[in-house]
Amino acid sequence: MTNKEIKALISLLDDPEIAPQIEERIQALGETLIPFLEESWEESLDPRQQQRLEDLIHDLQFDGLKQRLRVWRDSGGENLLEGMWLLNSYQYPDADLQALNRAVEQLRFEAWTLMRPNMHPTDQVQVLNHVLFRAHKLGANTQNFHSPANSMLHLVLETKRGNPLTLCVIYMLVAQRLNLPVYGVNLPNLFVLMYQSQSQISEPFYINCYNRGLILSRTDIEHYVAQLNLSPNDIFYMPCSHLDIVRRALRNLVMSFEKLQEPAKATEVSKLLAILTDEIAPLTDIDPKE
């Protein structure tokens, strides 16, 4: 369709008798129509018409997000940064993946300048802890634990406050760019990291980013699981996939919207989660105070 034809089509939304059919036609044409809908919104003086346009724009953006999430899933979900960016784009469609990448790369560079050859794994972790938690002052958002912003990676990097999972994601992205064997671990109620060296230099250990990179042993994790009155499970001690991480981030976001009594958003995020979900166990991060 030409630009003129698209604008003519959108103008027909003013006719209540055919508006439903026009909306279906617009939705079938997809996200390419969003700039035209935004232009029409700016030109309209009718609040009801503006609301209809806003709803259409959101529906088109949401359909596009679902499709991109399917593509990410079908590609194997290997690019964690992209997966977290897709989650960001639910609330912030204009979130910039390249800006996220640059922010992570800057953190990697700062840590790289402090690394030395043949450093012990725990010393490498102390370097990362210094850069992320002392120099950049990343930390736990204990004041507003259930805020949806805690699941938005670009906002966590801006505000320096996040939940256990997003802090771990930033830490892991930086570590893996330094070729450090750091992976996510799906603990109940708390997401942590695992340093799993292939050499005999160090036994595997865990990193609690919600506590400024505190190093934990396997025994510490076993005690934590026992305190929750749970039976031991391999997933509590071993690395999880990037798909697992984004699934958990989406569950956290569903919980955030439920806490805020925004059921429509919780339902939509649940639809995104359904695209990625193929297991039952609903692990999330909950407020330690609860």
C-alpha positions in Angstrom: 0.0 0.0 0.0 1.1 3.6 -0.7 1.4 6.1 2.2 -1.7 7.8 0.9 -3.7 4.5 0.9 -2.5 3.8 4.4 -3.6 7.2 5.7 -6.9 6.8 4.0 -7.4 3.4 5.6 -6.6 4.8 9.1 -9.1 7.6 8.6 -11.9 5.1 8.2 -11.4 4.3 11.9 -13.6 7.4 12.5 -16.6 5.5 11.2 -18.0 3.3 14.0 -19.9 1.0 11.7 -16.8 -0.2 9.9 -14.1 0.5 12.5 -13.9 -3.2 13.7 -13.2 -4.3 10.1 -10.6 -1.6 9.6 -8.9 -2.6 12.9 -8.6 -6.2 11.6 -7.2 -4.9 8.3 -4.6 -2.8 10.1 -3.6 -5.6 12.4 -3.1 -7.9 9.4 -0.8 -5.3 7.9 1.4 -5.3 11.0 4.0 -3.1 12.7 4.9 -1.1 9.5 1.7 0.9 10.1 2.7 2.1 13.6 4.4 5.4 12.4 1.1 6.3 10.5 -1.0 5.4 13.6 1.2 7.6 15.8 0.9 10.5 13.3 -2.9 10.1 13.3 -2.9 10.1 17.1 -1.0 13.4 17.1 -3.5 14.9 14.7 -6.6 13.7 16.5 -8.4 15.8 19.1 -10.9 13.1 20.0 -9.8 11.3 23.2 -11.8 8.2 22.3 -10.1 8.0 18.9 -6.7 8.5 20.5 -7.4 5.6 22.9 -8.4 3.4 19.9 -5.2 4.3 18.2 -3.1 3.7 21.3 -4.7 0.2 21.7 -4.0 -0.6 18.0 -0.4 0.5 18.4 0.0 -1.6 21.5 -1.6 -4.6 19.8 0.7 -4.3 16.8 3.8 -4.0 19.0 2.8 -6.9 21.2 2.2 -9.1 18.1 5.6 -8.2 16.8 7.2 -8.9 20.1 5.6 -12.4 20.3 7.0 -13.1 16.8 10.5 -12.0 17.7 10.4 -14.0 20.9 9.5 -17.1 18.9 12.4 -16.5 16.5 14.7 -16.1 19.5 13.4 -19.3 21.0 13.7 -21.2 17.8 17.3 -20.1 17.3 18.1 -21.8 20.6 17.9 -18.7 22.9 21.7 -18.5 23.0 21.9 -14.7 23.0 20.9 -13.8 26.6 21.3 -10.1 26.1 18.8 -10.2 23.2 16.4 -12.3 25.2 16.4 -9.8 28.1 16.1 -6.9 25.6 13.0 -8.6 24.2 11.5 -8.6 27.7 12.4 -4.9 28.0 10.6 -4.1 24.8 7.2 -5.2 26.3 7.2 -2.1 28.5 9.7 -0.1 26.4 9.3 -0.8 22.7 12.0 1.8 21.8 14.6 0.1 24.1 17.9 0.0 22.2 19.7 -3.4 22.0 22.9 -1.7 20.8 22.8 0.7 23.8 22.5 -2.3 26.1 25.4 -4.0 24.4 27.6 -0.9 24.7 26.8 -0.6 28.5 27.8 -4.2 29.1 30.9 -3.8 26.9 32.0 -0.8 29.0 31.7 -2.9 32.1 33.7 -5.7 30.5 36.4 -3.3 29.5 36.7 -1.8 33.0 37.0 -5.3 34.5 39.5 -6.4 31.8 41.9 -3.6 32.7 42.1 -5.0 36.3 42.5 -8.7 35.3 45.9 -10.3 35.5 47.3 -13.5 33.9 46.7 -16.7 35.9 44.5 -15.0 38.5 42.8 -17.4 40.9 39.0 -17.7 40.2 38.1 -16.1 43.5 40.4 -13.1 42.7 38.7 -12.8 39.3 35.4 -12.6 41.1 36.7 -9.9 43.4 37.7 -7.9 40.4 34.1 -8.2 39.0 32.7 -7.4 42.4 34.8 -4.2 42.6 33.8 -3.0 39.2 30.0 -3.8 39.4 29.2 -3.3 43.1 31.8 -0.7 44.3 32.8 1.3 41.2 29.3 1.3 39.6 27.4 0.7 42.8 25.0 -1.8 41.4 22.8 -3.3 44.2 19.6 -4.8 45.4 16.4 -2.8 45.1 15.2 -3.7 48.6 12.9 -0.6 48.8 10.7 -1.6 45.9 11.5 -5.3 45.3 8.4 -6.0 43.1 8.8 -3.0 40.8 8.6 -4.1 37.1 11.6 -1.9 36.6 13.7 -4.5 38.4 13.2 -6.9 35.5 14.1 -4.3 32.8 17.8 -4.6 32.1 18.3 -1.1 30.7 16.6 0.5 33.7 18.7 -1.6 36.1 21.8 -0.3 34.4 20.5 3.2 34.6 19.2 3.2 38.2 21.8 0.8 39.6 19.1 -1.2 41.3 17.6 -4.6 40.4 16.4 -7.9 41.6 18.6 -11.1 42.0 18.1 -12.2 38.5 18.9 -9.0 36.6 22.0 -8.3 38.8 23.1 -11.9 38.0 22.5 -11.4 34.3 24.6 -8.3 34.1 27.4 -10.0 36.1 27.2 -13.1 33.9 27.2 -11.1 30.6 30.3 -9.3 31.7 32.0 -12.5 33.0 31.4 -14.5 29.9 32.8 -11.7 27.7 35.9 -12.1 29.8 35.8 -15.9 29.0 35.1 -16.7 32.6 33.0 -19.9 33.2 30.2 -18.2 35.1 26.6 -19.5 34.6 23.2 -19.0 36.1 21.7 -21.3 38.7 17.9 -21.6 39.3 17.6 -21.6 43.0 14.1 -21.3 44.5 13.4 -17.7 45.6 16.9 -16.6 44.8 18.9 -16.6 41.5 22.6 -17.0 41.9 25.7 -17.7 39.7 28.1 -20.6 39.5 31.8 -20.4 38.7 32.5 -23.8 37.1 36.2 -24.1 36.1 37.2 -26.9 33.8 40.6 -27.0 35.5 41.7 -28.2 38.9 42.6 -24.8 40.1 39.4 -24.3 42.0 36.4 -26.3 43.1 33.1 -25.0 41.7 31.6 -22.2 43.8 28.6 -19.9 43.8 28.2 -16.1 43.6 25.3 -14.2 45.2 24.9 -11.0 43.3 22.0 -9.9 45.5 24.6 -9.7 48.3 27.3 -7.8 46.4 29.0 -10.9 44.9 29.3 -12.9 48.1 31.0 -16.3 47.4 29.1 -19.4 48.5 30.1 -23.0 48.7 28.1 -26.1 47.7 27.5 -26.6 51.4 26.0 -23.1 51.7 23.6 -23.9 48.9 22.6 -27.2 50.5 21.9 -25.4 53.8 19.8 -22.8 51.9 17.7 -25.5 50.2 17.3 -27.4 53.6 16.0 -24.1 55.2 13.3 -24.0 52.6 12.3 -27.6 53.5 12.9 -28.7 49.9 14.4 -32.0 48.7 17.7 -31.7 46.8 17.4 -31.2 43.1 20.1 -31.0 40.5 18.7 -27.8 39.1 19.5 -26.1 42.4 23.2 -26.7 42.0 23.9 -26.8 38.2 24.0 -24.2 35.4 20.7 -23.4 33.7 20.1 -22.3 30.1 19.6 -18.8 28.8 16.0 -19.8 28.0 15.5 -20.7 31.6 16.8 -17.3 32.7 14.4 -15.4 30.4 11.5 -17.6 31.5 12.3 -16.8 35.1 12.6 -13.1 34.3 9.1 -13.2 32.6 7.7 -15.0 35.7 9.1 -12.2 37.9 7.5 -9.6 35.7 4.1 -11.4 35.9 4.4 -11.4 39.7 5.3 -7.7 39.6 2.2 -6.8 37.7 0.0 -9.0 39.9 1.4 -7.2 43.0 0.6 -3.9 41.3 -2.9 -5.1 40.5 -2.4 -4.8 36.8 -4.0 -8.0 35.6 -4.1 -7.1 31.9 -0.3 -6.7 31.8 0.2 -9.8 33.9 -2.0 -11.7 31.4 0.0 -10.4 28.4 3.4 -11.2 29.9 2.0 -14.7 30.7 1.3 -15.1 27.0 5.0 -14.2 26.3 6.0 -16.8 28.9 3.9 -19.4 27.2 5.9 -19.0 24.1 9.0 -20.1 26.0 7.6 -22.4 28.6 8.0 -26.2 28.3 8.4 -27.1 32.0 6.2 -26.9 35.0 8.3 -25.7 38.0 7.5 -21.9 38.4 10.7 -20.5 40.0 10.7 -16.8 40.7 12.5 -14.4 42.9 10.5 -13.3 46.0 11.1 -10.6 48.5 13.4 -12.1 51.2 11.3 -10.2 53.8 8.1 -12.0 52.8 
